[in-house]
Amino acid sequence: MMPSNSNDNTVITRRKALAAAAAGAASYRRILGANSRIGLGFIGFGLIGKQHVSDFKKLRQDVDLVAMCEVYRPRLEEGLAYMENPRAKAYRDFRKMYEDKDVQAVVIATPDHWHALLTIMACAAGKHVYVEKPMTLFIDEGKWMIDAARRHGRVVVVGTQRRHGRAVAEARAIVASGLLGKISLVRRAEARNIYPGF
C-alpha cells in the first residue's frame, strides 16, 4: 500500500493509483487523437479534385473531409455526396470556406491560374495547403507563395507525386546504386486519353 496523506483517512492502494494513471493516460490519448485529425476542405471537384477526395477518403483515421468548394453547382452537389460525410459543408466561394474553423487544411485542384492566389490566401487564413501542379504560372508567384507559407507558419505541399511517390523513390535508389550500370539512353512514351468522367 502507498502511504496516505496525514490529513486524509483514505488509503490509496497501488492498484487504484495505477488505474487512475491509466485512465488519465487514456483520456490524454483520446485528446491527442482528436487533435491529430485534420479537417480538410477541397476546392475544385473536377477530374483531379475527385481523385483527391477518393484518395483522402482512404485516410479517414487521420483526416475529416469537412468542406467542398466548387463554383459549378452540379459538381458541388456531386462532390458533397462523394465525400460521404453528411455534415460536410458546401461553399461556392473559397473565401467563405477559409473562414470555417473546422477546415485546417485545403486541397486546391482548380484551373492552374488560381493555384498561387488560393495558396497565398489559404496561408493567410491559417490553413495548410496541398496544391496541384503546376504550382505557379510564373516565377514571382512561387516566391510569393513561399513567403506566405513562411510568414504564416503553414505547410504547403505541391502535387508533384513523381517527387514523393514510393515507386519513384525506389527507382531513384536503384539508379543511384549503380545496379543498372552507366545509363546512356532513356526512351519514354506516353499515351493519354481523357474524356468526361475519365
N, C-alpha and C positions, 0 to 999 in steps of 0.2 A: 504494500500500500504506500501511496505517496503521503507525505505529511500534510495535514490540513492546516488551514490558516488559523492562527490562535484566536481570532475574533469570530470564527465560523465553526460551528459544531458539525458541519457535514464532512464526511470522509470521501475523498476522491480516490477511486481505485485507478490503477494503471490502465485497466480496460476502458474505463469511462474517459480518461484523458486521451487515449489513442482514438477512441470513437469520435470524440469532439474534434480532434485534429483532422481525422479523415473526412468528417462532414465539412469542415472548413475548407479543406483542400478540394473536395468535390464541388463545392459551391464556387470556389475560385476558378476551377477548370471550366465550369459552365459559363462563367462570366468571360473568361478568355475565349472560349469557343464562339460565343455570341459576338465578341468584338473582332474576331479574326475573319468573320464572314463579311464579304464586301457587297454592298448594294450597287448593282450595275444598271446603267441606263444605256440604251442603244440609240444611235442617231443614224437613220437610214435603214430601210428594210427592203433593199433590192437583192440582187444576186449574191453579193458578198455579205451584206448585212444578215441575210437569212442564214448563211453558213456560220457566221459568228454566233448567232443565237443558238444554233444547233450544237456548236462546239461547247459553248458555256453551259448549256443545259446538262452536259455530262459532268460538270464540275460543281454540282449543287451543294456538295459538302463544304465548299469554300465560298460560293457566291450566291446571292439572291438576285434574280432577274426582276428588277423593280419598276423599270420605266422603258417606254418606247416612244421615240420621237420620229415622226415621218410626216412630211407635208401632204403627201397623196393619201387621202382618207382610206381608200380600199386597202392599200398596203399597210397603213397604220392598224386597221382592224385585223388584217391577216397576221401582222406581227404580234399583236397582243394575244391573239388566240394561240399562236405558235409558241409563245413563251410559256404557256401552261401555268400561269400564276394569276389567279382571279383577282388578286389585289394589286397587280401591276397597273401603273398609271399611264395614261395616254397623253402625249403632247404633240402639237403641230408646230410649236415654236421652241427651239432648243434653249432659248434664254429662260423660259419658264421652267424647263427641266433642270437647268443649272441652279435654280433657286431651291429645288427639292432637297431637303436634308437627308432623305433616305438614299439618295444617289451619291455614292462616294467616288465612283469611277465611271467613265463613259467609254463606249466603243464607237468610234467615228468611222462610218462606212458610207460616206456621202460622195458625190462627184468631187474630183480632185481639187478643184479651185476653192473648196470650202475647208480643206484639211487644216491649213495653217490658222485661219481665223478661229475655227471651232476649238482647236487645241489651245491657243493662247487664252481665249475666253474661259475655257474649262479650268485651266490652271489658276486664273484669276478668281474663279468661283470656288476654288479649293478642291477641285476634282482631279483624280489621277486619270490618265488617258492611255488608251490603246487606239492608235490612229492608223488607218490603212495607208498603204503605199500608193502613189508616191507621197512622201512626207510634205514636199513643197513643190511649187511651180518655179520658184527662183531662189537663189542662194540667200538673200536677205531674209526671206520668210523663215528659213531654217534657223538663222541667228536669232530672230525674234522669238521663235518657239523655245529655243534653248534658254534664252534669257527669262522668259515667262516661267518655265519649269523650275529654274534655279531660284528665281526671286520668290516664288510662292512655295517652294519645297515640295513640288509634285513629281511623281514618277510618270514619265512619258515613254511608251514603247511604240515603235513603228513596225507595222506588219510586214516585215521582210522575213517571212518564215524560213527562207533558204539560209538565213544567217543563224537562226537559233533552233532549227529543227534537228531532232536526234539523228535522223538518217544522214543529213548533211554533215553534222559533226563527226559521225563515224567515218564517212567517206573522206573528209578532210584529214582525219587521223591516219587513214590508210595511205593516202597520197604522201603525207608528211613523213611517214615511217620509212619510205623508200621501198616498200614491198613491191610496188609496181615498176620499179626501175625508173630510168630517166624518161619523162614524158615529153615527146617532141611534137605530137599532133593530137588535137582533140576535135572531133566532129560532133555536131549536135543538130538535131532536127526536132521540130515540134509541130503538132497539128492540133488545132483548137476549133471546136465547132460549138458555139454557144447560141442558143435560141431561147426565147422567153420560157421561163420555168426550167432552165437547164437543158 
